[in-house]
Amino acid sequence: MASQGSLLVTGKQLPG
């Protein structure tokens, strides 16, 4: 996943 994709995914999986 790209930087943008990672931010979106991590934002949903990880709190905050």
C-alpha positions as CSV (number, residue, x, y, z in Angstrom):
1,M,0.0,0.0,0.0
2,A,1.1,3.5,-0.7
3,S,1.6,6.3,1.9
4,Q,-2.0,7.5,1.5
5,G,-3.4,4.0,1.6
6,S,-1.4,3.2,4.8
7,L,-2.6,6.3,6.6
8,L,-6.2,5.5,5.8
9,V,-5.8,1.8,6.8
10,T,-3.8,2.5,9.9
11,G,-6.2,5.3,10.9
12,K,-9.1,2.7,10.9
13,Q,-7.1,-0.2,12.5
14,L,-5.1,1.7,15.1
15,P,-6.7,4.1,17.5
16,G,-6.0,7.8,16.7
